[in-house]
Amino acid sequence: MQYAKGAIPVDRRIGNPAQLCEAMRVTAQDGPARGADLIYVSNGKLNFVLSVTNALDIVRLWHGGTNIGFLTKNGLYNVPDEFGRTFPAGMLYTCGLDNIGAREGFKIHGRLHSVPASIRELKADESGVKIVGEIRLTELFGENVTIVRTITTEYGSGRIDLSDEITNNGYRTEKYSMLYHVNAGYPLVDDGAYIEGSFIESHPRTPWAEQNVKTMLKIEPPCDNEEEMVYFHRESEPRVSIINEKIGKKFTLSYSIDTLPYLIEWKSMGSGDYTIGLEPATSWLDEHVTGRELAPGGTVKNAISIEVEDV
């Protein structure tokens, strides 16, 4: 185990800042996750797990001991295989840069999530936690792009801030697409909970989603073998929430609407696959996918924030 080095505590009531805030780097030892490089973070209110092996994505999240994210039947997977058999979902699964969604000739949701990060900074003290990682997407005679990902959380806060600085280090203009696949699960996602946002435009992806468009913002009980539903949204304000009054929790996702102007809702009410995905993106999916251009030497910055509060 490798512990982050914290500042010298100034509070005489504590001798080790890890008592308040901690970031601990570990390696998974068993099962499909064996060998995965992980960072466990605790800030006194939130506990979450990052996967260094998987682009520093957020694979688990708890708020005051309550699970917030969605973990598929696959769980954390560190063995290459087809998408449906390895997709963990998790609290955050970042998609891109070559593809988002399912398109012929492309890996589903792209290869970004499968690229390991290099950790530049790992800091935890009584004020909070800061982790900086670099993800490099390169190819011989192809792209040369880096993503510097910064994740911060303050002590006692229910909020995680994540920013990605994407830079084209090559000598040609690159096209890229990105989607932040944020996935909520039980007990936050449960019958009676609902989605709240400033929707100004909404479109169903499939005929089944269109049949259920009137309840697209409502969460119903699980139903055996029910088909997933996907909706394409635009918001006037870059903020969307899931509210569960039964357990007294509100989950809010905020995002940089200038660089991520589209929001996709993944609603899966199937038994065992029960989740709501909220996904800020550079475009919608399928025939709507359009790559943004990044000139040589150019940089773009995406940002999302995840916040959980008691209501």
C-alpha positions in Angstrom: 0.0 0.0 0.0 1.2 3.5 -0.8 -0.2 6.4 1.3 -0.3 10.0 0.0 1.9 12.3 2.0 -0.1 15.0 3.8 0.8 18.3 5.3 1.8 18.6 9.0 -1.5 18.8 10.9 -2.1 22.1 12.8 -5.0 20.7 14.8 -3.8 19.4 18.2 -6.7 17.0 18.3 -5.2 14.9 15.5 -1.7 13.5 14.9 -2.2 12.2 11.4 -4.3 14.0 8.7 -5.3 10.6 7.2 -7.7 10.5 10.2 -9.7 13.2 8.3 -8.8 12.9 4.6 -7.0 10.0 2.9 -6.0 8.8 -0.5 -4.6 5.3 -0.5 -3.2 3.5 -3.6 -3.7 -0.2 -3.8 -3.7 -3.1 -6.3 -6.7 -5.5 -6.7 -5.6 -9.0 -5.9 -8.4 -11.3 -7.1 -11.0 -12.1 -9.7 -11.5 -10.2 -13.0 -10.2 -7.0 -11.3 -6.8 -8.6 -10.5 -3.9 -6.3 -11.1 -6.1 -3.1 -11.3 -4.3 0.0 -9.9 -6.8 1.8 -7.6 -6.9 4.8 -5.4 -9.3 4.7 -2.4 -10.3 8.2 -1.2 -12.1 9.3 2.0 -12.9 12.9 2.8 -15.0 12.5 5.9 -18.3 12.6 4.0 -17.6 10.8 0.7 -15.8 7.5 0.0 -14.8 6.8 -3.6 -12.5 4.7 -5.7 -10.6 5.7 -8.7 -9.1 3.3 -11.3 -5.6 4.4 -12.4 -5.8 1.5 -14.8 -8.9 3.0 -16.4 -8.1 6.6 -17.2 -8.5 7.6 -13.5 -12.3 7.0 -13.8 -14.5 6.9 -10.7 -15.5 3.3 -10.2 -17.3 3.6 -6.9 -18.9 6.3 -4.7 -20.6 6.3 -1.3 -22.1 9.3 0.5 -22.4 8.9 4.3 -22.2 5.1 3.8 -25.0 5.1 1.1 -24.1 3.7 -2.3 -24.6 6.2 -5.1 -23.1 4.7 -8.3 -24.1 1.7 -10.5 -22.0 -1.4 -10.8 -22.9 -3.8 -13.5 -22.9 -7.6 -13.0 -19.4 -7.6 -14.6 -18.0 -5.5 -11.8 -14.5 -4.0 -12.2 -12.8 -5.8 -15.0 -9.1 -5.8 -15.8 -9.2 -8.5 -18.5 -9.8 -7.5 -22.2 -13.0 -8.8 -23.7 -16.1 -7.6 -25.5 -17.8 -4.5 -24.2 -21.0 -6.1 -22.9 -19.0 -8.6 -20.8 -16.5 -6.1 -19.3 -18.4 -2.8 -19.0 -18.4 -2.0 -15.3 -20.4 1.3 -15.6 -19.2 2.7 -12.2 -19.8 6.2 -11.1 -17.9 7.6 -14.1 -16.9 5.8 -17.3 -15.3 8.3 -19.7 -15.9 7.7 -23.4 -13.9 8.8 -26.4 -11.9 10.2 -28.0 -12.3 8.1 -31.2 -16.0 7.2 -30.6 -19.0 7.6 -28.3 -21.9 5.2 -28.5 -22.1 2.2 -30.8 -21.0 2.8 -34.5 -19.9 0.3 -37.0 -16.2 0.2 -37.4 -15.5 1.7 -33.9 -15.1 0.3 -30.4 -18.2 0.9 -28.4 -17.7 4.2 -26.5 -14.1 4.4 -27.7 -10.8 3.3 -26.1 -10.2 6.1 -23.6 -11.5 4.2 -20.6 -9.0 1.3 -21.3 -5.9 3.6 -21.3 -4.0 3.7 -17.9 -3.2 7.0 -16.3 0.2 8.2 -15.0 -0.1 9.8 -11.6 1.5 13.3 -11.5 0.3 14.3 -8.0 -1.4 12.5 -5.1 -2.0 14.7 -2.1 -4.2 14.3 0.9 -4.2 16.5 4.0 -6.7 18.0 6.5 -8.1 20.4 3.8 -8.9 17.7 1.2 -7.6 15.5 -1.6 -6.1 16.4 -4.9 -5.1 13.9 -7.6 -3.6 14.7 -11.0 -3.1 12.1 -13.7 -2.0 12.1 -17.3 -3.6 9.9 -20.0 -1.8 9.6 -23.4 -3.6 8.6 -26.5 -1.1 7.9 -29.3 -0.6 5.9 -32.4 2.4 5.4 -34.8 1.6 7.7 -37.8 -1.5 8.8 -35.9 -2.7 11.0 -33.0 -0.6 12.4 -30.1 -3.1 13.6 -27.6 -2.7 14.0 -23.8 -5.4 14.5 -21.2 -4.4 15.9 -17.8 -7.1 14.9 -15.4 -7.4 16.7 -12.0 -9.8 15.4 -9.3 -10.3 17.4 -6.1 -12.6 17.1 -3.1 -12.6 19.2 0.1 -12.7 17.7 3.6 -16.2 17.1 4.8 -17.7 18.0 1.3 -20.2 16.0 -0.7 -18.7 17.2 -3.9 -16.1 16.0 -6.4 -14.7 18.3 -9.0 -13.1 16.8 -12.2 -11.4 18.7 -15.0 -9.8 17.3 -18.2 -7.3 19.4 -20.1 -7.0 17.9 -23.6 -4.0 18.9 -25.7 -3.1 18.0 -29.2 0.7 17.5 -29.2 0.8 16.4 -32.8 1.2 18.2 -36.1 -2.2 17.7 -37.6 -5.7 18.7 -36.6 -7.4 15.9 -34.6 -11.2 15.2 -34.4 -12.4 14.0 -31.0 -15.7 13.1 -29.3 -16.2 12.8 -25.5 -19.0 11.6 -23.3 -18.9 11.4 -19.5 -21.0 8.3 -18.6 -22.1 9.1 -15.1 -24.2 6.2 -13.6 -26.4 6.2 -10.5 -27.7 3.1 -8.9 -29.8 1.7 -6.0 -30.6 2.9 -3.4 -30.4 6.4 -4.9 -32.2 5.0 -8.0 -35.5 3.5 -6.8 -39.2 3.7 -7.3 -40.5 7.2 -6.6 -37.2 9.0 -7.3 -37.1 11.4 -10.2 -34.8 13.5 -12.5 -34.9 17.3 -12.4 -33.3 19.6 -15.0 -33.8 22.6 -17.2 -34.7 20.7 -20.4 -35.4 22.8 -23.5 -35.1 19.9 -26.0 -35.6 16.2 -25.7 -35.7 13.4 -28.2 -36.1 9.6 -27.7 -33.5 7.4 -29.3 -35.7 4.3 -30.1 -39.4 3.5 -30.6 -39.5 1.9 -27.1 -38.1 5.1 -25.6 -40.7 7.1 -27.5 -43.5 5.0 -26.1 -42.4 5.9 -22.6 -41.4 9.6 -23.2 -44.0 10.8 -20.7 -42.2 9.1 -17.9 -38.7 9.7 -19.0 -37.9 11.7 -15.9 -39.6 9.3 -13.5 -38.0 6.2 -11.9 -40.2 3.1 -11.7 -39.7 -0.3 -10.0 -37.4 -2.8 -11.7 -39.1 -4.9 -14.5 -37.7 -8.2 -15.7 -35.9 -8.1 -19.1 -37.1 -4.6 -19.9 -35.4 -2.8 -22.8 -33.2 0.2 -22.0 -34.4 3.7 -23.0 -32.2 6.6 -24.1 -33.1 10.2 -24.5 -31.2 13.1 -26.0 -31.5 16.4 -24.1 -30.4 20.0 -24.3 -30.5 22.1 -21.1 -30.6 25.9 -20.5 -28.5 25.4 -17.4 -25.7 22.8 -17.2 -27.1 21.0 -14.1 -29.2 17.8 -13.7 -30.3 16.1 -10.5 -31.7 12.8 -9.2 -33.8 13.3 -6.1 -34.9 10.5 -3.8 -37.0 11.8 -1.0 -37.5 8.4 0.4 -33.8 8.1 1.5 -33.3 11.9 1.7 -30.6 12.2 -1.0 -30.1 14.6 -3.9 -27.5 13.8 -6.5 -26.4 16.7 -8.8 -24.2 16.6 -11.9 -22.9 19.9 -13.3 -20.9 20.2 -16.5 -19.1 22.8 -18.7 -21.9 23.5 -21.2 -19.6 25.4 -23.6 -17.5 22.2 -24.3 -20.2 19.6 -23.4 -23.4 21.1 -24.8 -25.4 17.9 -25.0 -26.9 15.6 -22.3 -27.8 12.0 -22.8 -30.1 10.1 -20.4 -29.7 6.3 -20.1 -32.7 4.9 -18.4 -32.4 1.1 -17.7 -35.2 -0.2 -15.5 -34.4 -3.9 -16.2 -34.1 -6.1 -13.1 -30.4 -6.5 -12.3 -29.5 -3.7 -14.8 -31.3 -1.0 -12.9 -29.7 2.4 -13.4 -30.0 6.0 -14.5 -27.1 7.3 -16.6 -26.6 11.1 -17.0 -24.0 11.8 -19.8 -22.7 15.2 -20.8 -21.2 14.9 -24.2 -19.8 16.8 -27.2 -22.7 15.4 -29.4 -25.6 13.0 -29.3 -25.1 9.4 -30.5 -25.6 7.3 -33.6 -25.9 9.4 -36.8 -25.6 12.6 -34.6 -22.0 11.9 -33.6 -19.8 14.7 -34.9 -16.1 15.1 -34.0 -14.9 18.4 -32.7 -11.6 19.7 -34.1 -8.5 20.3 -32.1 -5.7 22.1 -33.9 -2.0 21.3 -33.5 -0.9 22.7 -30.1 -4.5 23.4 -29.2 -6.1 22.7 -25.8 -9.7 22.4 -24.6 -10.9 22.0 -21.1 -13.9 19.9 -20.0 -15.2 20.0 -16.4 -17.8 18.1 -14.5 -18.8 18.1 -10.8 -20.6 15.5 -8.8 -22.4 16.5 -5.6 -24.5 14.5 -3.1 -26.4 16.2 -0.3 -29.0 15.2 2.3 -32.5 16.7 1.7 
